[in-house]
Amino acid sequence: MQNPAVLAAAVAFLQYRAGTEQPKLLSKLTGDQKYRANEYAYEDQFAARGGVHYMGKDYGGEATELLTRGIERLHADPVEFMQNDPEYFRFILQTPQQP
């Protein structure tokens, strides 16, 4: 990620949403064996709120999938996104504006 402030905000948001939850194997969260044995994600409520488990992928603080997947979701159906996960929706609208 090019902007350290945006990365810090994304990592902080992921940690906030994960709370005390521990990351889980993506293959177990999704039921899809295409994920490697070292790919983990925080379950959070991403899938339950209309997204996918991959949104919570854990890169150990080096990166996140939050912006990429959130912008995809915003583009696909902004009304659904806003209604089902307003907190994440606001994060996507506000975070890219970080200086």
C-alpha positions, 0 to 999 in steps of 0.5 A: 500500500502506498499510503502509510496512513491508509494502511494504518487505518485499514489494519486498525479497522480490521483489528477493531472488527476482529476484537478478541477473535483469532484468525481462522483458516480461510479454507475452513471459513469458506469451505473452499480448498483453493486457499493455502494452509497458511491463509488465515482470516478473521471471520467477523461478520463480513460474510453474514453482512453480505460480504465474503470471509476474504475481506478479513484476510490476515497479513500480519499487519502488512496489508489488508483486503479491506479496501480492495474488497470494500471498493468492489462491494461499493461498486457492485451494490452500494445500497446493499453494502450501506444497509447490511454493513454501514460501519464498513461502508463508512470506512470505505468512503472515508479512508481513501481520503486520509492525507 
